[in-house]
Amino acid sequence: MASVRSCVSVKPAASRVKCRSARVGAATLEPRGLRISCSSLSSSSYSSLASLGDGCRDVNSCANSTERDNGVVDLIGDGGRGGWCRQRVIAMCSAGMEGVQHGAGVASVPVKEASALPERAKVVALVAAVMLLCNADRVVMSVAVVPFAAQYGWSSSFLGIVQSSFLWGYVFSSMAGGALADRYGGKKVMAGAAALWSLATFLTPWAASQSTIMLLAVRSLFGLAEGVAFPTMSTFLPKWFPTHERATAVGVSMAGFHLGNVISFLATPIIMSHIGLAGTFAFFASLGYLWLSVWLLNVESDPLDSATISKSELQLILAGRSGSKVQGSKFPSLREVLSKIEMWAIIVANVVNNWGYFVLLSWMPVYFKTVYNVNLKQAAWFSAIPWAVMALSGYVAGASADFLIKSGFSVVLVRKIMQSIGFIGPGVSLLCLRFAQTPSIAAVLMTTALSLCSFSQAGYFCNVQDIAPKYAGSLHGLTNGIGTVAAIVSTIGTGYFVQWLGSFQAFLTLTAVLYFSATIFYNTYATGDQIFD
């Protein structure tokens, strides 16, 4: 019989107790009859037992009953949560095991202590890592398209088609990805997506050598897989972070996304010069499978399913969830969703954000090479700097938004402030770009545009979680799917504008006008209230 210092002991009961088997560690304990002697428990001890959760509510009721006077408390399990509670109750008690049938022997009962690093910090680090890979794999093509075009003789207009082909698949999976994540959990959906887009990354050079049709098909497959990432993130993070930490979590995750630009822009030309085009794509694909092995072993879709989270951290997360207690309500119809002007504020913001973002993402290396005649490695450096600053500013935006909300500012006011900065700043910067005479000045303006653009992450991006926390993944997928159509138009349109007019500036001016118009619309109609439950 094992024993630990404690206030109570476990002894055979005279009658059978209503109790399911409690799994502790690797062994299973099957109580035939169990009662806990509580003669030495203080009132505060009873409160501690009762505070362990819903699974221990019977302990509290017994503590307040006449059985307390007799020094006996019956444990009544209630399934999964009761099992979680019972581990802690058993750990608090001396392990007198008479009358308990053992599974594969138990030497001791481990107690989960709060770790120095919160579990949600590990979770957001892995989300940031996969978002980094998500964007890095996109940018490989943005850099490699220059030697591809030289090798296969692509025109500027066809180059735009190749750049946009990944969005053809992206637009469909973006809409479906959120619903999949809402139904099956973020862990499985994100894992499947990363595995598929890593495969498509690996196949891209081979597809280009076969035919343009094969290349476009593989790039569409790549987009089909990547389109799941953002809606899944929108479903996943609200389950792991309370409302007042959510914008910061998004900021950290998006910082990883933008760092993917930096790493890929800088590393791709260097890797390409050593191991060639095929080797470069294979290298980035292998990183995806490395991440996948870590993700599957260390993350759960919901903190309630985590075996490593501490009690205090779980209580913090559950207490800070907004709208998560609503059960059994039906997903709103598409007609109902599109009838809400507040939803259109988010859709318009997403459309304009994607329009501007993909213009800069897809065309920045070509812009510096065409306008300022810099070589590929120099273009990569000039292209990487803005994304590096954007990674930092995205975190600053998220932390600032959470600070303002905790300081008492209304959610809708904070969202509007962040979104205004995220649109007006880039618009002004793009208008000033026409006056840049050197690549250095252009890089400064691009950096300003993208760093301020990242404030949208604490604006419309988080706003979906405000108005519909239960359906954040599905609705983000819907809005992002519509926004992706705009990204396709802008990516292809830039190529035709450059070919017809011989200049980038006309299209950049049009993008700036869209930024200003969307700012007015969002500030007029956006809300921070929950409108879908």
N, C-alpha and C positions, 0 to 999 in steps of 0.2 A: 504493500500500500504506500503510494506516494503521498507526501504531505508538504504543505507550505505554510508559512506563518499567515494566519488569517483570523477572522472573527467567528467563522462558522464552520460547520462540518457537514459532510454528506453521509446519511445513514439510510438503511432500508426503511421504507414506509410500511405501515400496516396494510394499506390498501393501494391498489393500482392508481397511478397518477396519470392524468391526461398529458402526455408529453411525447412529441415526436423525437426521433433520434437526433442527437446533436453531433454534428461533425466537427471535431476539434483536431486541427492539424491533419495528419495522414490517417488517423484512426477513427472508428465510429463507436460511440458509446450508446448503448441501447438500454435505457433505464426501464427496469421492470416495475420498480416502485421507488420513488425518490422524494425525500423531503429534506429541507434545509433547516437545521436548528438555528434559531435567531436569538437565542437568549442573550448573547453578548453584543448584539447589534445596537448601536445608538440610533437616535432619530435621524441624525445626519446620514448615517449609513443607509437607512431605509430610503431616504431621499436620493442618495447616489444610485441605488439600485433602480429606483423608479425613473430616474432621469436618463437611463440608458436607451430609451426609445419606446415605441409602441409595443415592441415585442415583450417588454417587461411590465406592461401596465397591470398585470395580475399580481405582480410582486407588491406594487403600491396598494392595490386594493386589499391584499391580504394583510399588509402592514397596518392598515387602518381597521382591520376586522378584529373579532374576538380572538382569532388565532394568534394575533400578536401577543396577547397575554399568555398564551400557552407556549410561546416561543417557537412556532412552526409556521413556515411559509411554503406553500405549494407552488412549483413552477409549472406554468402551462404554456407550451410552445405554440407559436402561430406561424410556422413556416419559415421562410427565408430570413425575415428580419428577426424573428425569435431566435434563430440559430446564431445570428450575429451577436444578439444580446447575450445568449447563453454562454458563449465563449468567455465573455467578460465576467458573468456571474460565477462561472466555474473557476475562473482564474482568481477571483476574489476569495474563494472558499477553500478550506483545507480539503485535500483530496481523499477523504475517506470513501472508498469505492465498493463497500460491501453491497451486494445486491445489484451491481451494475455489470452487464455483460460486455466484455471487451472485444474489439476488433483486433487489428494488428497492433499489439502492445503500445501503450502510451506511457512514456516516461515522465512527461511534464506537459503542462498546458501553456503555450506561449501567450504573452500579452502584447498586443499591438500598441506600441508607444508612438507618440507623435515624433516624426523624423524632423531633422533640422531643415531639410528641403521639402516643402509642401508637395504633395502629389500633383496638384494642379500646375506647379512650376515645371515638373517633368513633362506633363502632358502638353503644355503650350510650347515647350522647347521642341518636342517631336513634331507638333503641328507646324511650327516655324521652319523646321528642317525640310518637311515635305513640300511646303510652299516654296522654299528656296529651290528645291529640285524641279518643281513644277515650272518655275519661271526660267531657271537655268537651261532646261531642255528646250524651251521655246527660243531663247536667245541664241543658242548654238546655230539654229537655222538662219537667224537674222545676220549673223556674222558669216556663216558658210555660204550664204546665198551669193556673195560677191564672187568667190572662186567658182561656184557652181555656174553662175551666169557666164563667166569667162570660158569655162570648159564646154558648156553646151550651147552657147550663143543665144542666151535669152535676151529679149528686149525689155525695156523698162515696164511696159504694160503687162507683159507675161510674168515678169518678176513680181509685180503686184498680185497677180493671180496666185502664184506659188505661195507668197507670203500670207495670203488670205485663206488658203485652202484648209488650214488647220481650223479655221473658224467655222467651216461648213459642218463639221462634226460637232464642234463645240456648242453651236446654237441649239442642237437637239438634246444633247446630254445635259446641258446646263438646266434646261427645263425639267428633265426627268431626274437629274441627280439629287435635287433636294427632296423629292418625294421618296426616292430610294433610301436616302439617309434617314428621313423621318420614320420610315417603316422598319428598316433592317439595322439601323445604328451606324454611326459614323465610322467606327473601327473597320467593319467589313467593307463598306463602300469605298472608303479612302484607300484601303489596302488593294482592292481590286483595280481601282483607277490607276494607282501608281505602278502596279505590275504591268498594266496594259500600255500606258504611255511610255514606260521604259522600253518595252518591246518595240513599239513604233519608232522610238528614237534610234534604236539599234538598226532597224531596217531601212532608215531613210537613205543613206548613201547607196545601198543596193538598189532601192526602188528608182533612184535618179538615174542609175546606170542602165535600167531596163527600158523605161519609157516615161514620158511625161504623165501619161494616164496612171501608171503605177505609182509615181511619186505623189500625185494629187490624192490618190486613194489612201496611201500610207499616212500622209499628212492629215487627211480627214479623220483617219482612225486615231491619230495622235490627239487631235482636237476633241474627238468623241470621249476619250479617256480624261483629258484635262478639264473638260467642261464640268465634271463632277466636283472638282476640288473646292471651289468657292461655296456652292450651296451646302456641301458637306461640312465645311468649316462653320458655316452659319448655324447649322444644326448642332454641331459638336460642342462648340465653345460655350453656348448658354447653359448647357447641362453641367459644365465643369466650373463655371465662374458665376458668382453673384452679380447682380446688376451693376453695383458700384465698381466692379473690377473689369467689366466686359469690354469697354473701349480700350483699356490697356492691353487686354489679352488679344484683341483684334490688332492693335498697334504692333505688338511683338510678333504676331504671326505674319503680318504684312511686312514687317521689317525683314523677316526671313525671305519673303517673296521678292522684295526689291534687292536684297543682297544677292539673290540669284542672278539678277541682271549684271551686277558688278562683277561677280565671280566669273560668270560665263563670258561677258564682254572681254575681260582681261585674260582669262585662261585659254579661251578657244583659239585665238591666233597662235599662242605659244605651243599649245598641245598639237595643233594642226601642223605646225612647222616641224615637229618631231615625229609624229606617228600618222600623219595624213588625215584626210577627211573621215574615212571609215573608222580609224582608231579613235578619233575625237568623239564621234557619236557613240561608239561602244563604251568609252570611258564614262560618259555621263549616264548611260543606261545602267552600267554596273553599280553606280552610286544609288540608283533607285532601288535595286534589289537588296543592297546592304541596309538601307533605311527600312525596307519592308520587314526584314528579319527582326530588327529591334522593335518596331511598332507592334507586331503581332504578339510579342512576348511580354510587353510592358504596359499596354494601354487597354482600357475598356471603354465602351461607348458611353457608359453612365457611371458616375462615381459610386452609385449604389451597388454596382457589380464588382467594384474593385476590392481585391483582397489585401491591398497594402495601404489603403487610405486610413488615416487616423480618425477617431470618433469626432474630435473637435473640428477637424477640417471638413468632414462630411456635414456636420451640423451647420457650419458657416455657409457652405454651398447651398444646402437645402433651404436655409432661412432666407437666402438672398435671391432665390429663383422667383421670377415674375411670371405669373400666369401658369405655372407648371402644375397647379393643383386641379385645374379644370379637366374633367374626365368625361369621355363619352360624347363630346360635341362633334359635329360633322364638319368636315373640311368645307369651307365656303365655295360656292360655285364660281366658275370663271366670270360669269355675268355679275355676281355680287362683288367680286374682287375689283373688276374694272369699273364698277359703278361708284367707287369711292375716290373722290378727288385727292384725298390724302395719299392713296396708293399711286395715283398718277404723278404726284410730286416726286415719289421715289423712282418711278419708272423713267421719267424725263431726266432726272439727275443721273441715273445709271446709263442711259443712252448717251448723254453728252460726255460723261466721264470715260466711257469705253471708246467713244469716237476719238477724243483727244489722246487717250492713253495709247491706243494701238497705232495711231499715226506716229507717235514718238518712238514707241517700241520697235516697230517694223522698219522705220525709215531713217532712224538717227545715224547709223553708220553710213548709209548711202548719202544722206544729207551732207555730212562732213567731207566725204570723199568727193562728191559732186560739186559742192559750193566752194569748198576751201582746198580741194585737191590734196588732201592728206592721204597717206597710205593706210592700209588696213589696220596695222597695229596702232597707229596714231588715232585713227577713227575710233578704235575700240576704247582707247584711253579717254578720249573726249566724250564718248557715249557712256562710259561707266561712271564717271564722276557724278552726274546728276542723280543716278540711281542710288549711289552710296549715300548721298545726302538725304535722299527721299526715305531711305530705310530709317535713318535717325529721326527725321521730322515726323514720320508716321507714328513712331513711339511717343514722341513729344505731344502730338495731337491727341492720341488716346489717353495719355496720362493727364493732360490738361482738361480734357472733357470729363473724365472721372472726378478730378479734383473739383471742378465747377459744380457738378451734380451733388457731390458730397457736401459742398459748401452752401447748398440751398438753392442754387439756380434751377429753374425748371428744365426738364429734359428737352422739351421742344426748343427752348431758347438756345440751349447748348448745341443742339443739332444744327440749328440755323446759322449760328456763329461759325461753327466748323465748316459747314458747307459753303458759306459765303467766302471764307478764306480759300477753300479748296477750288473755287471756280474763278473768282475775280483775280486772284494772284496769277494763275497760269494764263488767263486771257490777256492781262497787261503785258506779261513777259513775252508772249508770242507776238504781240504787236510791236514790241521793241526790237524783236529779233531782226527785222528788216534793216535796222540801222547798224547791225554788227558788222564790223569790217575785218575782224580776225577770228580765227577759230576759238581763241581763248575767250573773247567777249561772248561769242555765241554759246560757248560751254557754260559761262556764268549765267546767261539768260535761261538756257535749258535747265540748269540746276535749280534756279529760282522757280521756274514753272513747275517742275516735277516735285520739288520739296513742298511747295504750297498745295499742289494737287493732292498730296497724301492726306491732307486734312479732311478730305471727303470720306476717309475711312471712319472717322468719328462723326460723320454727318449722315448721309443717306444710307451708308452701309449698315451702321448700327440701328438706324431708324426702323428697318424691317423687324428687328427683334423687339423694338418698342411697341409697334402696333399689332404684332401677331407673334408672340413668343412661342406659341405652340406649333405654328406652321412656318417658322422662320426659314427653314431649309427649302420648302416647296415654293414659298413666295419669292425668296431670293433667286431661286432657279428660274422662276418666271420672269422676273425683272431683268436678270442677267441674260436670259435668252433673247429678250427683246433688244437689250443693249448690244448683244453680240451681232445682231443684224446691222446695227449702226457701225460697229467696228469693221465688218466686212465691207460696207460701202466706203468708209473712210480709207481703209487700207488699199482697196482697188482704186478708189478715186484719186488718191495721191499719185499713184503711178501714171494715170492718164493725164492728170493736171501737169505733171512734170514733163511728160512726153509732148503734150500739145503746146504748153506755154513756156517750157524751158525754165521754170522757176517753181520753187516750193512756196514762195511767199503768199500767193493768192489763196492757197489752201489753208495755210496757217492763219491768215486773216479771217477766213470763214469759220475756222475752229474757234477763234477768239470771240466772234460774235455769238456763236452758240453758247459759249461759257457764260457770257453776260446775260443772255436771255433766260437760260436755265436757272441762274441765280435768283432772278425776279420771281419766276414761277415757283421755285421751291420755297422761298421765304413767304410767299402768299398762301400756300396751301398745305404745307407740311404740318404734322402734329406729332406729339409725343405720347398721346393717349392710346390705349389698347382699343382697337376697333374690330378685331377678329378674335373671338375666344372659342 
